[in-house]
Amino acid sequence: MRARLPALAAQVAARLERAGLVGRTVTLKLKFSDRRTLTRQQTLPRPLRQAAELEQAVAHLLSAELLAPEFRAGRGVRLTGVTVSSLSPADELPAQPWLFGPE
């Protein structure tokens, strides 16, 4: 499952970039071969759009519990989905203030 995260994060980040949007809520959806669906989401303190930030947020949602062999026994993952919501235009975000002043 973890091997798919970089590609999924890059796809979602590219769509956000093309649309000129950022988002604060990251959702991970897993569908298993036994038709069970598991969804985890987290609302972040600040919006994100970069693939690396998105990948890190999704990896956090993919807890050790979900990766444990006893949880996945007999359940192959048939779908992994990543979405970003709580969207806002990227150009409406305030610029991050300088930590030590402009150079």
NUMIDREN-736044 format. One record per residue (C-alpha): x, y, z. Coordinates in steps of 0.02 Angstrom, whole numbers. Each point is the difference from the previous one (the first is absolute). Layout:
N
<c1:X c2:Y c3:Z>;
...
REM end
This chain:
103
<c1:0 c2:0 c3:0>;
<c1:136 c2:123 c3:46>;
<c1:81 c2:-24 c3:-170>;
<c1:-152 c2:80 c3:-84>;
<c1:-1 c2:157 c3:107>;
<c1:128 c2:105 c3:-96>;
<c1:-91 c2:-25 c3:-166>;
<c1:-171 c2:36 c3:75>;
<c1:64 c2:155 c3:90>;
<c1:83 c2:63 c3:-160>;
<c1:-162 c2:-22 c3:-100>;
<c1:-106 c2:92 c3:128>;
<c1:131 c2:138 c3:20>;
<c1:7 c2:23 c3:-189>;
<c1:-190 c2:20 c3:-7>;
<c1:3 c2:127 c3:140>;
<c1:140 c2:96 c3:-87>;
<c1:-93 c2:4 c3:-167>;
<c1:-158 c2:61 c3:86>;
<c1:95 c2:131 c3:102>;
<c1:-66 c2:-72 c3:164>;
<c1:64 c2:-53 c3:169>;
<c1:-88 c2:-109 c3:128>;
<c1:1 c2:-36 c3:185>;
<c1:-88 c2:-169 c3:18>;
<c1:88 c2:-157 c3:-61>;
<c1:-99 c2:-162 c3:-19>;
<c1:64 c2:-177 c3:-27>;
<c1:-124 c2:-132 c3:-59>;
<c1:40 c2:-185 c3:-8>;
<c1:-115 c2:-130 c3:-77>;
<c1:38 c2:-181 c3:37>;
<c1:-38 c2:-159 c3:-96>;
<c1:-132 c2:-49 c3:130>;
<c1:-95 c2:161 c3:-48>;
<c1:45 c2:89 c3:162>;
<c1:39 c2:184 c3:-18>;
<c1:108 c2:95 c3:122>;
<c1:16 c2:190 c3:-2>;
<c1:118 c2:109 c3:101>;
<c1:11 c2:189 c3:-10>;
<c1:90 c2:143 c3:84>;
<c1:-23 c2:187 c3:-9>;
<c1:167 c2:87 c3:4>;
<c1:39 c2:167 c3:83>;
<c1:57 c2:77 c3:-164>;
<c1:-44 c2:-35 c3:-182>;
<c1:111 c2:-108 c3:-107>;
<c1:28 c2:-27 c3:-185>;
<c1:174 c2:-75 c3:-16>;
<c1:16 c2:-186 c3:-36>;
<c1:127 c2:-28 c3:140>;
<c1:-114 c2:80 c3:130>;
<c1:-148 c2:-100 c3:-62>;
<c1:98 c2:-162 c3:1>;
<c1:55 c2:32 c3:179>;
<c1:-180 c2:35 c3:56>;
<c1:-65 c2:-159 c3:-84>;
<c1:141 c2:-105 c3:73>;
<c1:-53 c2:63 c3:172>;
<c1:-178 c2:-59 c3:-34>;
<c1:63 c2:-171 c3:-54>;
<c1:30 c2:-57 c3:178>;
<c1:93 c2:-154 c3:59>;
<c1:-170 c2:-78 c3:41>;
<c1:-49 c2:4 c3:-184>;
<c1:164 c2:-78 c3:-54>;
<c1:-2 c2:-139 c3:129>;
<c1:-8 c2:-176 c3:-76>;
<c1:-141 c2:-51 c3:119>;
<c1:-107 c2:145 c3:-62>;
<c1:32 c2:-36 c3:-183>;
<c1:-8 c2:-192 c3:13>;
<c1:-104 c2:-61 c3:-146>;
<c1:-39 c2:178 c3:-55>;
<c1:90 c2:61 c3:-153>;
<c1:-10 c2:186 c3:-32>;
<c1:-96 c2:29 c3:-162>;
<c1:-5 c2:191 c3:4>;
<c1:103 c2:135 c3:81>;
<c1:-65 c2:178 c3:-15>;
<c1:67 c2:168 c3:57>;
<c1:-102 c2:161 c3:-3>;
<c1:23 c2:177 c3:61>;
<c1:-147 c2:108 c3:53>;
<c1:-34 c2:162 c3:95>;
<c1:65 c2:85 c3:-156>;
<c1:41 c2:183 c3:-25>;
<c1:85 c2:99 c3:-138>;
<c1:189 c2:-3 c3:18>;
<c1:17 c2:185 c3:-41>;
<c1:-109 c2:50 c3:148>;
<c1:120 c2:-71 c3:128>;
<c1:104 c2:123 c3:99>;
<c1:186 c2:-10 c3:-31>;
<c1:96 c2:-84 c3:139>;
<c1:86 c2:133 c3:105>;
<c1:189 c2:5 c3:9>;
<c1:69 c2:-92 c3:149>;
<c1:154 c2:111 c3:17>;
<c1:-47 c2:144 c3:-116>;
<c1:31 c2:21 c3:-186>;
<c1:176 c2:-29 c3:-63>;
REM end
